């Protein structure tokens, strides 16, 4: 434990000399960073300030922290945030089981401490003086934040999806982010020997406190340009030919422009490229993309939107036939058959739209909706009585019901004695 007067120092071996060094070091780890991102990372290492990365899911925020640790040779620590998380899961906990075990072992020693005490208050004071034995570093179980501060070696600390945590946890983070220290009331204050590189990520599910943002460098990380995304796909050695990879990137960018519940991430673009490479695809077409679109689109309604857009994304001049008002013109019609979930075919065994042509379900139901078809069912008047009622010859009248019978029907009668 160090005093608060000591200033954390940065390991000089992990300092980048320039922004270009950052680009090269991350690129060597397979992370393609643009100039703006590399500049922010360079400032993170020089200013010793945490970096808050905000943006949609799947743009490389978490991966940046991992690759920064690999590029600098620092130990990687991660705090995954979630709703309901409290400080004991982020800072530290007391090892109560270990404390109890020591109490059992030292029971006789405690007896020796108080055996000659003249009265109870004196005995209590003597026992109280031993509190420091049980509330010491020996029984302290560090969590990621305290572990990063106490570490003897430099670390990269990732506080992932901080927007999912409760606002109370943000207040706990302020001391750590501002002074690189953590106060433990029973022990004292721990200050970092080596300033950790701290990266916080947020998917913007809620606004973060101004006090937290004020302590951090900030960067909004959005989806990359087409050229940069293509470069990322190339760097992952997916096996997809260059022309197909370039076209795939444009298709993914087109899907992101749709109003999807979840837009395809960069990692999902890479997964799609690898999927197509495994299938031996050399040239993209709407059929193979439709068969594999679930690699990048995860919700059923999003799949339907994607299937409708794929033909035009592959060929802007494609003419999409709209069979029954909702077909997609690529062998994935929404006919109500037994070949797919919710009437939508999911695999290569899709039934062509022309095989789904049949009677209109609404017309069939309307034809069955004849007057009097419920005659004699559930107490309804018979068909003859209904015909007579419509002609006015012998109008049917509602059957009279006595008050006692009505009370019995609705549970209002006298209850039977138990």
Number of C-alpha atoms within 10 A of each C-alpha: 13 15 12 17 7 10 15 19 13 17 14 7 8 14 14 18 10 12 18 14 14 24 21 16 20 21 16 14 15 13 20 22 21 12 13 12 19 20 16 17 26 21 18 19 19 13 10 20 21 27 24 23 25 21 18 18 21 17 18 23 25 20 13 20 25 22 20 21 23 17 17 18 14 19 16 19 21 20 18 17 20 14 12 11 16 15 16 12 15 22 23 18 14 17 15 13 10 13 17 12 10 13 14 11 11 12 10 10 12 16 12 11 13 17 10 10 14 9 9 10 10 13 17 12 12 15 14 10 9 12 11 11 12 19 16 13 14 12 16 18 15 20 18 19 25 22 18 30 27 20 15 11 15 25 22 24 26 29 23 23 22 26 22 18 18 15 16 12 17 17 14 15 19 18 15 23 20 15 16 27 26 24 15 13 8 12 13 14 14 19 24 28 23 20 25 30 24 25 27 23 26 23 19 16 12 11 10 14 12 8 12 17 14 11 18 20 19 17 16 14 19 15 19 16 12 14 12 15 21 21 14 21 26 18 16 14 11 18 17 25 16 13 11 18 28 18 16 25 23 18 20 22 21 16 22 16 9 14 11 17 12 15 21 21 20 22 15 17 23 25 17 24 25 19 17 23 17 12 10 12 16 14 14 16 16 20 17 16 20 23 17 16 18 17 16 23 22 15 12 14 12 20 19 18 16 26 24 21 20 24 23 16 21 18 11 10 9 13 11 14 13 13 16 13 9 13 20 23 20 20 18 26 26 25 24 15 13 11 16 17 12 12 14 21 22 17 14 13 12 17 20 16 20 11 9 15 12 8 8 9 9 8 9 10 10 9 8 9 10 9 10 15 11 14 15 12 9 7 8 12 17 14 15 10 18 18 16 13 15 11 10 10 10 12 13 13 7 7 6 6 8 8 10 10 12 12 12 12 10 8 10 11 13 8 8 5 4 3
